[in-house]
């Protein structure tokens, strides 16, 4: 019998495997990696082309106005005027209301859709996503100026379907071990970049393609979503770390018995060399494993599994909810998210006003905005890199002082939180300047700020609170911030009413409000000092004894 190479022998095992078993194993691992890459790339395309399309609303509004949606509101407004100037503020208000409801549902539905995903698995969640998304695209396709109210449920269905697409795809990072955080962050960026889809629709519409044809094509893509669901996605969830020989999706052939025997014999080595490293990464880097976006509820299942393997959590869920850290983080997220949503929802009327009604200029700037949104997939990982690099520095400094890794992780959040706030302040200041060319800088700062906002949100929740509560806290903070985002409609009504279409004073008020978000990093810094003082008081002179006491107290 031929001798197997030492690299394929289990540790301490004297067994040898026939060459055909080794060949079967090698062939299976090759096909498994190809399948994982297909899952990764197809998931990236799915997130980039479908998940967050509603945030390209400004481009679609341009098309809808060309198709005379809600144009009767302009006519009724003009009837009350003595001049020949057409007032379409009521039309803009209706479009703003549609986006307000759609963006609200995108955040508010994070908690219930995350529960569906955790409770019923990937297949059930994706079938619901496909049904909702198909319904939304069909409603837009068969709407017209006479049935413009169909846009209200259409955008809601697109939001629910899109958030489920990103939730079910986030777990794909589990297939790639130590690269998990990079993939999760990349998917979050793809979600942001998907807002450029409506730019493509706008450009194709200007070339003569009808809106109905394009949305019917998006609806037909449901067949592709179904193929991914059954062949490239698991029925339940992708575990982390991966067990040896893990497979998923419908397979056209079964593994041979010789491969199963071979894999079972070598599984200790697989666990020792591969999964042990991934398991270490899971506990050593909790900040980046959930760094996302929109969208980190995929961590619920992992957190609950981890919680079952450890002692019960000392900190309860409700004590986390009523803590100062959670409250000020909610304020941090809510005020900046409100600023972003109001900007996106009012972009078209703002550009129309600054361009003095020049449709060509409005189209050009709308295209520029949508193009910068596409760059979200490039900008999203930057916050994770800053967080990770800063965290390693604190860990090196803290290890010499006996500081726990959890405290070093929390310290690393301060810089990320401050940078995110300053970016949003700069974006808000540029948006307040009523000069059209300045809006190019506004677009760049907006996509940077938005990319940092959602990744930083998930990373902070994963670091500051127990991992077993991450999913619930993430869903809760997104849902509560969605309620605050409803204030964008009263702000828009204020601009169109008492302020006579001039958003300057509302923008200045939002700039001042942004500074309220700086309280969050200050509270985190004070909490770090408090924990450091407690650690210094509780620590013993001997470092090893201090570590032992800290371990016993945590258990």
C-alpha positions as CSV (number, residue, x, y, z in Angstrom):
1,X,0.0,0.0,0.0
2,X,1.4,3.4,-0.9
3,X,2.4,5.6,2.0
4,X,0.4,8.9,2.5
5,X,2.5,12.0,2.8
6,X,3.2,13.1,6.4
7,X,1.1,16.3,5.9
8,X,-2.1,14.2,5.5
9,X,-1.6,11.9,8.5
10,X,-3.5,12.7,11.7
11,X,-1.3,13.6,14.6
12,X,-0.1,10.5,16.4
13,X,-1.8,8.3,13.9
14,X,0.1,5.4,12.2
15,X,-2.7,4.9,9.7
16,X,-1.9,5.3,6.0
17,X,-4.4,6.0,3.3
18,X,-4.6,4.8,-0.3
19,X,-3.7,7.2,-3.0
20,X,-7.3,7.2,-4.4
21,X,-8.6,8.4,-1.0
22,X,-6.1,11.2,-0.9
23,X,-7.0,12.1,-4.5
24,X,-10.7,12.1,-3.6
25,X,-10.0,14.4,-0.7
26,X,-7.9,16.8,-2.7
27,X,-10.6,16.9,-5.4
28,X,-13.3,17.6,-2.9
29,X,-11.3,20.4,-1.2
30,X,-10.7,22.0,-4.6
31,X,-14.4,21.9,-5.5
32,X,-15.3,23.1,-2.1
33,X,-13.0,26.1,-2.4
34,X,-14.4,26.9,-5.8
35,X,-17.9,26.7,-4.4
36,X,-17.0,29.1,-1.6
37,X,-15.5,31.6,-4.0
38,X,-18.6,31.4,-6.1
39,X,-20.7,32.1,-3.0
40,X,-18.5,35.0,-2.1
41,X,-18.5,36.7,-5.5
42,X,-22.2,36.1,-6.2
43,X,-23.0,37.4,-2.8
44,X,-20.9,40.5,-3.5
45,X,-22.8,41.1,-6.7
46,X,-26.1,40.5,-5.0
47,X,-25.4,43.1,-2.3
48,X,-24.0,45.6,-4.8
49,X,-26.8,45.3,-7.2
50,X,-29.9,44.8,-5.0
51,X,-29.5,45.2,-1.3
52,X,-29.5,49.0,-0.7
53,X,-30.9,50.4,-4.0
54,X,-33.3,52.7,-2.2
55,X,-30.5,55.0,-1.1
56,X,-30.0,56.0,-4.7
57,X,-33.5,57.6,-4.5
58,X,-32.3,61.0,-5.8
59,X,-31.5,59.4,-9.2
60,X,-34.9,57.7,-9.4
61,X,-36.7,60.9,-8.4
62,X,-35.2,62.6,-11.5
63,X,-36.7,59.8,-13.7
64,X,-40.1,59.9,-11.9
65,X,-40.4,63.6,-12.4
66,X,-39.7,63.2,-16.1
67,X,-42.6,60.6,-16.1
68,X,-44.9,63.2,-14.5
69,X,-45.3,61.4,-11.1
70,X,-47.3,63.6,-8.7
71,X,-47.2,66.4,-11.3
72,X,-50.8,67.2,-10.5
73,X,-49.5,68.6,-7.2
74,X,-47.4,71.1,-9.1
75,X,-50.4,72.2,-11.2
76,X,-52.6,72.7,-8.1
77,X,-49.9,74.7,-6.5
78,X,-49.5,76.8,-9.6
79,X,-53.2,77.5,-9.7
80,X,-52.9,79.4,-6.5
81,X,-50.2,81.7,-7.8
82,X,-50.6,85.0,-9.7
83,X,-47.3,84.5,-11.6
84,X,-46.4,81.9,-14.2
85,X,-43.8,80.3,-12.0
86,X,-44.7,76.7,-11.2
87,X,-44.4,75.7,-7.6
88,X,-43.6,72.0,-7.2
89,X,-42.9,72.0,-3.5
90,X,-45.9,69.7,-2.8
91,X,-44.5,67.2,-5.3
92,X,-41.0,67.3,-3.7
93,X,-42.7,66.8,-0.3
94,X,-44.5,63.7,-1.6
95,X,-41.3,62.2,-2.9
96,X,-39.6,63.0,0.4
97,X,-42.3,61.2,2.3
98,X,-41.9,58.1,0.2
99,X,-38.2,58.0,1.0
100,X,-38.8,58.7,4.7
101,X,-41.1,55.7,4.9
102,X,-38.7,53.5,2.9
103,X,-35.6,54.4,4.9
104,X,-37.5,54.0,8.1
105,X,-38.5,50.5,7.2
106,X,-35.0,49.7,6.2
107,X,-33.8,50.3,9.8
108,X,-36.9,49.4,11.8
109,X,-37.3,46.0,10.1
110,X,-33.7,45.0,11.1
111,X,-34.9,43.6,14.4
112,X,-37.8,41.4,13.2
113,X,-36.0,40.3,10.0
114,X,-33.0,39.4,12.1
115,X,-35.2,37.3,14.3
116,X,-36.7,35.5,11.3
117,X,-33.2,34.8,10.1
118,X,-32.0,33.4,13.5
119,X,-35.2,31.4,14.1
120,X,-36.0,29.9,10.7
121,X,-32.7,29.9,9.0
122,X,-31.2,31.2,5.7
123,X,-33.5,29.5,3.2
124,X,-36.7,30.8,4.9
125,X,-35.3,34.3,5.3
126,X,-34.1,34.5,1.7
127,X,-37.4,33.2,0.3
128,X,-39.1,36.0,2.2
129,X,-36.5,38.5,0.9
130,X,-37.0,37.3,-2.7
131,X,-40.8,37.6,-2.4
132,X,-40.6,41.1,-0.9
133,X,-38.1,42.3,-3.4
134,X,-40.0,40.9,-6.4
135,X,-43.2,42.5,-5.2
136,X,-41.4,45.9,-4.8
137,X,-39.9,45.8,-8.3
138,X,-43.2,44.7,-9.9
139,X,-45.1,47.6,-8.1
140,X,-42.6,50.1,-9.6
141,X,-42.7,48.5,-13.0
142,X,-46.5,48.6,-13.3
143,X,-46.9,52.0,-11.6
144,X,-47.6,55.2,-13.6
145,X,-48.3,58.8,-13.0
146,X,-52.0,57.9,-12.4
147,X,-51.0,55.3,-9.8
148,X,-48.0,57.0,-8.3
149,X,-49.2,56.0,-4.8
150,X,-47.9,52.5,-5.6
151,X,-44.5,53.8,-4.8
152,X,-45.2,53.9,-1.1
153,X,-45.6,50.1,-0.7
154,X,-43.0,49.5,-3.4
155,X,-40.2,51.2,-1.6
156,X,-41.2,49.4,1.7
157,X,-40.9,46.0,0.0
158,X,-37.6,46.9,-1.6
159,X,-36.3,47.9,1.8
160,X,-37.4,44.7,3.6
161,X,-36.0,42.5,0.8
162,X,-32.8,44.4,0.7
163,X,-32.1,44.2,4.4
164,X,-32.7,40.4,4.4
165,X,-30.3,40.0,1.4
166,X,-27.5,41.7,3.4
167,X,-28.3,39.8,6.6
168,X,-28.2,36.4,4.9
169,X,-25.0,37.2,3.0
170,X,-23.0,38.5,6.0
171,X,-22.4,34.9,7.2
172,X,-20.5,34.1,4.0
173,X,-17.5,35.6,5.8
174,X,-17.6,32.5,8.1
175,X,-16.4,30.4,5.2
176,X,-13.0,32.2,5.0
177,X,-11.7,32.0,8.6
178,X,-9.2,34.7,9.4
179,X,-10.5,36.8,6.4
180,X,-14.0,36.9,7.9
181,X,-13.9,40.5,9.1
182,X,-12.6,41.8,5.7
183,X,-15.5,40.1,3.9
184,X,-18.1,41.4,6.3
185,X,-16.8,44.9,5.9
186,X,-16.7,44.5,2.1
187,X,-20.3,43.4,2.0
188,X,-21.3,46.4,4.0
189,X,-19.5,48.6,1.4
190,X,-21.3,46.8,-1.4
191,X,-24.6,47.5,0.3
192,X,-23.7,51.3,0.3
193,X,-22.6,51.1,-3.3
194,X,-25.8,49.5,-4.5
195,X,-27.4,53.0,-4.4
196,X,-25.7,53.5,-7.8
197,X,-28.1,51.1,-9.4
198,X,-30.7,53.9,-9.7
199,X,-28.0,55.9,-11.4
200,X,-27.7,53.2,-14.1
201,X,-31.5,53.2,-14.4
202,X,-31.5,57.0,-14.9
203,X,-28.8,56.8,-17.6
204,X,-30.5,54.0,-19.4
205,X,-33.8,55.9,-19.2
206,X,-32.1,58.9,-20.9
207,X,-31.0,56.5,-23.6
208,X,-34.6,55.5,-24.3
209,X,-35.1,52.4,-22.2
210,X,-38.4,52.4,-20.3
211,X,-38.6,52.3,-16.5
212,X,-41.0,49.3,-16.8
213,X,-38.6,47.3,-18.8
214,X,-35.7,47.9,-16.4
215,X,-37.7,47.0,-13.3
216,X,-39.2,43.9,-15.0
217,X,-35.6,42.8,-15.6
218,X,-34.8,43.4,-11.9
219,X,-37.9,41.3,-11.0
220,X,-36.7,38.5,-13.4
221,X,-33.4,38.4,-11.4
222,X,-35.4,36.6,-8.7
223,X,-34.6,33.4,-10.6
224,X,-30.9,34.1,-9.9
225,X,-31.6,34.8,-6.3
226,X,-33.4,31.4,-6.0
227,X,-30.5,29.6,-7.6
228,X,-28.1,31.2,-5.0
229,X,-30.5,30.3,-2.2
230,X,-30.6,26.6,-3.0
231,X,-27.2,25.9,-4.5
232,X,-24.8,28.5,-2.9
233,X,-26.3,29.2,0.5
234,X,-26.9,27.0,3.6
235,X,-30.4,25.9,4.7
236,X,-29.8,27.0,8.2
237,X,-26.6,29.0,9.1
238,X,-22.9,28.8,8.3
239,X,-21.2,27.9,11.6
240,X,-18.0,29.6,12.9
241,X,-15.4,28.2,13.2
242,X,-16.2,25.8,10.4
243,X,-16.2,22.1,11.2
244,X,-14.0,19.8,9.1
245,X,-15.6,18.7,5.8
246,X,-18.4,21.3,6.1
247,X,-20.7,21.5,3.1
248,X,-23.7,23.5,2.2
249,X,-26.3,24.0,-0.5
250,X,-27.8,21.4,-2.8
251,X,-25.1,19.2,-4.3
252,X,-25.4,17.2,-7.5
253,X,-23.3,14.4,-6.1
254,X,-22.5,12.9,-2.7
255,X,-19.1,12.5,-1.1
256,X,-17.6,9.0,-1.5
257,X,-17.4,6.8,1.5
258,X,-13.6,6.7,1.1
259,X,-13.5,10.5,1.4
260,X,-15.6,10.5,4.5
261,X,-13.3,8.0,6.1
262,X,-10.2,9.9,5.1
263,X,-11.6,13.3,6.4
264,X,-12.7,11.8,9.7
265,X,-9.2,10.4,10.3
266,X,-7.5,13.7,9.5
267,X,-10.1,15.9,11.3
268,X,-8.0,16.4,14.4
269,X,-5.3,18.0,12.3
270,X,-7.8,20.2,10.6
271,X,-9.2,21.3,13.9
272,X,-5.7,21.9,15.4
273,X,-4.2,23.8,12.4
274,X,-7.1,25.7,10.9
275,X,-10.1,26.0,13.2
276,X,-8.0,26.7,16.2
277,X,-6.6,29.8,14.5
278,X,-10.1,30.9,13.5
279,X,-11.3,30.3,17.1
280,X,-8.5,32.4,18.5
281,X,-9.4,35.2,16.0
282,X,-13.0,35.0,17.1
283,X,-12.2,35.8,20.7
284,X,-9.2,38.0,20.0
285,X,-10.9,40.3,17.5
286,X,-14.5,40.8,18.4
287,X,-14.5,44.3,17.1
288,X,-14.0,43.6,13.4
289,X,-15.8,40.3,13.1
290,X,-19.1,42.2,13.3
291,X,-17.9,45.4,11.6
292,X,-20.6,46.2,9.3
293,X,-23.0,47.7,8.5
294,X,-26.3,47.7,8.3
295,X,-26.3,45.2,9.0
296,X,-24.4,42.8,11.7
297,X,-27.3,40.8,12.9
298,X,-25.7,37.7,11.4
299,X,-23.7,37.6,14.7
300,X,-26.8,36.7,16.7
301,X,-26.6,33.0,16.0
302,X,-22.8,33.0,16.6
303,X,-23.2,34.9,19.8
304,X,-25.9,32.6,21.1
305,X,-23.8,29.5,20.3
306,X,-20.8,31.0,22.0
307,X,-22.9,31.9,25.0
308,X,-24.1,28.3,25.4
309,X,-20.5,27.2,25.6
310,X,-19.5,29.6,28.3
311,X,-20.8,30.6,31.7
312,X,-24.0,32.6,31.8
313,X,-23.5,36.3,31.2
314,X,-23.0,38.4,34.2
315,X,-24.3,41.6,32.6
316,X,-28.0,41.3,31.7
317,X,-29.5,42.6,28.4
318,X,-31.6,45.2,30.1
319,X,-28.7,46.5,32.1
320,X,-27.0,47.1,28.8
321,X,-30.0,48.8,27.3
322,X,-30.4,51.3,30.3
323,X,-26.6,52.0,30.5
324,X,-25.2,55.4,29.6
325,X,-23.0,53.9,27.0
326,X,-25.9,52.5,25.1
327,X,-28.0,55.7,25.4
328,X,-25.2,58.0,24.1
329,X,-24.3,55.6,21.3
330,X,-28.0,55.7,20.3
331,X,-27.8,59.5,20.2
332,X,-24.5,59.3,18.2
333,X,-26.1,57.0,15.6
334,X,-29.5,58.8,15.4
335,X,-28.3,62.4,14.8
336,X,-25.9,61.4,12.1
337,X,-28.2,59.0,10.4
338,X,-31.0,61.7,10.4
339,X,-28.5,64.1,8.8
340,X,-27.7,61.6,6.0
341,X,-31.4,60.6,5.4
342,X,-32.5,64.2,5.2
343,X,-29.7,65.0,2.7
344,X,-30.6,62.1,0.4
345,X,-34.3,62.8,0.6
346,X,-34.0,66.5,-0.2
347,X,-31.1,66.3,-2.7
348,X,-33.2,66.7,-5.8
349,X,-35.1,69.8,-4.7
350,X,-31.8,71.3,-3.3
351,X,-30.0,70.8,-6.6
352,X,-32.9,72.2,-8.5
353,X,-32.9,75.3,-6.3
354,X,-29.1,75.8,-6.6
355,X,-29.1,75.2,-10.3
356,X,-32.0,77.7,-10.7
357,X,-34.1,75.0,-12.5
358,X,-31.5,74.0,-15.1
359,X,-32.4,70.4,-15.7
360,X,-29.0,69.6,-17.3
361,X,-27.1,70.8,-14.3
362,X,-29.4,68.9,-12.0
363,X,-28.9,65.7,-14.0
364,X,-25.1,66.2,-14.0
365,X,-24.9,66.7,-10.2
366,X,-27.3,63.8,-9.6
367,X,-25.0,61.5,-11.6
368,X,-22.0,62.8,-9.6
369,X,-23.7,62.0,-6.3
370,X,-24.7,58.5,-7.4
371,X,-21.1,57.8,-8.7
372,X,-19.6,58.7,-5.3
373,X,-22.1,56.4,-3.6
374,X,-20.7,53.6,-5.7
375,X,-17.3,54.2,-4.0
376,X,-18.8,53.0,-0.6
377,X,-17.4,49.6,-1.3
378,X,-13.9,51.1,-1.3
379,X,-14.3,53.4,1.7
380,X,-16.1,50.9,4.1
381,X,-13.0,48.9,5.2
382,X,-11.0,52.1,6.2
383,X,-12.7,52.4,9.5
384,X,-12.0,48.8,10.3
385,X,-8.3,49.3,9.4
386,X,-8.1,52.4,11.7
387,X,-9.9,50.6,14.5
388,X,-7.7,47.5,14.2
389,X,-4.4,49.4,14.0
390,X,-5.3,51.6,16.9
391,X,-6.4,48.6,18.9
392,X,-3.1,46.7,18.4
393,X,-1.3,49.7,19.7
394,X,-3.4,49.9,22.8
395,X,-2.9,46.1,23.3
396,X,0.8,46.4,23.1
397,X,0.8,49.2,25.6
398,X,-1.7,47.5,27.8
399,X,0.0,44.1,27.9
400,X,3.0,45.7,29.6
401,X,0.7,47.3,32.2
402,X,-1.5,44.2,32.7
403,X,-4.5,45.9,31.1
404,X,-7.2,43.4,29.9
405,X,-7.7,43.1,26.1
406,X,-11.4,44.1,26.4
407,X,-10.3,47.5,27.9
408,X,-7.8,48.0,25.1
409,X,-10.6,47.2,22.6
410,X,-12.9,49.8,24.1
411,X,-10.1,52.5,24.1
412,X,-9.6,51.9,20.4
413,X,-13.2,52.9,19.7
414,X,-12.7,56.5,20.9
415,X,-10.6,57.5,17.9
416,X,-13.0,55.8,15.4
417,X,-16.1,57.5,17.0
418,X,-14.5,61.0,17.0
419,X,-13.4,60.7,13.3
420,X,-16.9,59.6,12.3
421,X,-18.4,62.6,14.0
422,X,-15.9,65.1,12.5
423,X,-16.5,63.7,9.1
424,X,-20.3,64.2,9.5
425,X,-19.7,67.7,10.8
426,X,-17.6,68.6,7.7
427,X,-20.2,67.0,5.5
428,X,-23.0,69.0,7.1
429,X,-21.0,72.3,6.8
430,X,-20.5,71.7,3.1
431,X,-24.1,70.8,2.6
432,X,-25.1,74.1,4.3
433,X,-23.1,76.2,1.8
434,X,-25.5,77.3,-1.0
435,X,-22.9,77.1,-3.8
436,X,-23.4,74.4,-6.4
437,X,-19.7,73.4,-7.0
438,X,-19.2,73.0,-3.3
439,X,-21.6,70.0,-3.5
440,X,-18.9,67.9,-5.1
441,X,-17.0,68.0,-1.8
442,X,-20.3,67.4,0.0
443,X,-20.8,64.2,-2.0
444,X,-17.4,62.9,-1.1
445,X,-17.6,63.6,2.6
446,X,-21.1,62.1,2.7
447,X,-20.1,58.7,1.3
448,X,-17.0,58.7,3.7
449,X,-19.1,59.6,6.7
450,X,-21.8,57.1,5.9
451,X,-19.3,54.3,5.3
452,X,-17.7,55.0,8.7
453,X,-21.0,55.4,10.5
454,X,-22.5,51.9,10.1
455,X,-19.3,49.9,10.4
456,X,-18.4,51.9,13.6
457,X,-21.8,51.2,15.0
458,X,-21.5,47.5,14.7
459,X,-17.9,47.4,15.9
460,X,-18.7,49.5,19.0
461,X,-21.7,47.3,20.1
462,X,-19.5,44.2,19.6
463,X,-16.8,45.6,21.8
464,X,-18.6,47.6,24.5
465,X,-21.3,45.0,25.4
466,X,-21.3,41.2,26.0
467,X,-21.2,39.3,22.7
468,X,-24.3,37.2,23.6
469,X,-26.4,40.4,23.5
470,X,-24.9,41.8,20.3
471,X,-27.8,40.8,17.9
472,X,-30.5,42.1,20.2
473,X,-28.7,45.4,20.9
474,X,-27.9,45.9,17.2
475,X,-31.5,45.4,16.2
476,X,-32.8,47.6,19.0
477,X,-30.4,50.5,18.3
478,X,-31.3,50.4,14.6
479,X,-35.0,50.3,15.3
480,X,-34.9,53.2,17.7
481,X,-32.7,55.3,15.4
482,X,-35.3,54.6,12.7
483,X,-37.9,56.3,14.8
484,X,-35.6,59.3,15.1
485,X,-35.1,59.3,11.4
486,X,-38.8,60.1,10.9
487,X,-38.0,63.6,11.9
488,X,-36.7,64.2,8.4
489,X,-40.2,64.7,7.1
490,X,-41.1,67.5,9.6
491,X,-37.7,69.1,8.7
492,X,-38.6,68.9,5.0
493,X,-42.1,70.4,5.7
494,X,-40.4,73.2,7.7
495,X,-38.1,74.0,4.7
496,X,-40.9,73.9,2.2
497,X,-43.3,75.9,4.4
498,X,-42.2,78.6,6.8
499,X,-38.6,78.8,5.3
500,X,-39.9,79.2,1.8
501,X,-37.6,76.5,0.4
502,X,-34.4,77.7,2.0
503,X,-32.8,74.9,3.9
504,X,-30.0,77.1,5.3
505,X,-31.3,77.4,8.9
506,X,-32.2,73.7,9.1
507,X,-28.7,72.8,7.9
508,X,-27.1,75.1,10.5
509,X,-29.3,73.5,13.2
510,X,-28.2,70.0,12.1
511,X,-24.5,71.1,12.3
512,X,-25.0,72.2,15.9
513,X,-26.8,68.9,16.6
514,X,-23.8,67.0,15.2
515,X,-21.7,68.2,18.1
516,X,-24.1,66.3,20.5
517,X,-22.7,63.1,19.0
518,X,-19.3,64.0,20.4
519,X,-20.7,63.2,23.9
520,X,-20.5,59.5,23.0
521,X,-16.7,59.2,22.6
522,X,-16.3,61.4,25.7
523,X,-18.5,58.9,27.7
524,X,-16.5,56.0,26.3
525,X,-13.2,57.6,27.3
526,X,-14.5,58.3,30.8
527,X,-15.7,54.6,31.0
528,X,-12.2,53.5,30.0
529,X,-10.7,55.6,32.8
530,X,-13.2,54.2,35.3
531,X,-12.5,50.6,34.3
532,X,-8.7,51.3,34.3
533,X,-9.0,52.7,37.9
534,X,-11.0,49.7,39.0
535,X,-8.4,47.3,37.4
536,X,-5.6,49.1,39.1
537,X,-7.3,49.0,42.5
538,X,-8.3,45.3,42.1
539,X,-4.9,44.2,40.7
540,X,-2.3,42.6,42.8
541,X,1.5,43.5,42.7
542,X,2.3,40.4,40.8
543,X,1.0,40.5,37.2
544,X,0.3,36.8,37.0
545,X,-1.7,36.9,40.2
546,X,-3.7,39.9,38.9
547,X,-4.5,38.0,35.7
548,X,-5.7,35.0,37.7
549,X,-7.9,37.1,39.9
550,X,-9.4,38.9,36.9
551,X,-10.2,35.5,35.3
552,X,-11.8,34.2,38.4
553,X,-13.9,37.4,38.9
554,X,-15.1,37.3,35.3
555,X,-16.3,33.7,35.7
